[in-house]
Amino acid sequence: MVGADPDSGGSDCPALYRTNLHSYLVVGTRVTDAELLAQITLGITEDEVVVEVPQAVLDLLTTGRPRPLILSQAGSGRKAV
């Protein structure tokens, strides 16, 4: 885990995780507001979901914290780099 929202009250959601594939997993609240989703012009496919995370979670990427634990995505169909 890279970290969780400091205002989450200990629930660890929203949170950011780093993988062994040089990517990140975002845990957040699923966006269901149709009006808000309609503003996303790139299109959302059936295998995608939009989640909302506060800026504080994204700021964890630039805080200079120690390297986070890396989650292994074995069997994901993607190759680790």
N, C-alpha and C positions, 0 to 999 in steps of 0.2 A: 504494500500500500504506500502510495506517495503521501497520502494524507486525506483527512476528511474535513468537512466544513467545521471551523472552530465554533460556530454557533449551533451545531447540530444537537447539542445537549447529550453527547455521548452515544448517539445512535449510529455513528459512522456512515451516515447518508446525508447528503451527497458525499461521494468519495472518488478518488482517482487512483488507479492502479497501473503499474508499468508491467509490460509483458516481455517475454524473451524474444519477441518478434519485432522489437524496437517500435512498439505501439503502446497505446494507452487504452484502458477500459474505464469508462465513466459510469458511475452509479449515481442516478439522480431520480427525480420525480418525473414520471411519464407525463408528457404534455398531451392533454386531451381536448384542449380548447380549439374548436374547429376554426374560429376566426384567426387565432394565432398561427395554427398550422397552415392555413391558406396563404399566409405571408411568406412562407418558405417556398421560394420560386424554383429551387433546384429539383423538386419532386422527391417524394418519399416512396420507395419501393416496398413491397410486401415484407421483405426481410429486414427492414429498417424500422427504428423507433426513435422518436425525438425525446430527449430528456433535458431537463433544465437543471443547471448547477449554478451556484452563486460565483461571482468573480473571485471570492476568497479561495475557492477550490482550485481554480485555474492559476491563481497567483502562486500556488505551491510549486509550480514548474520552474519558477524563477527566483525562489527564495534562497537558493544555495544550500538547501538541506542535503544531508548525506544521501548517497544513492539508495533508492528504495528497494525493497524486496521485489524480485521479478517473478511474476506468475508464469508458469509454464503452460503453453497452449498446445501440448502434444495432441496429435490427432485432429487438429483443426483444419487440416487440408492446406495449411500455409507453412512455408519453411522458415525456420529461424535464420536470421542473418548473422 
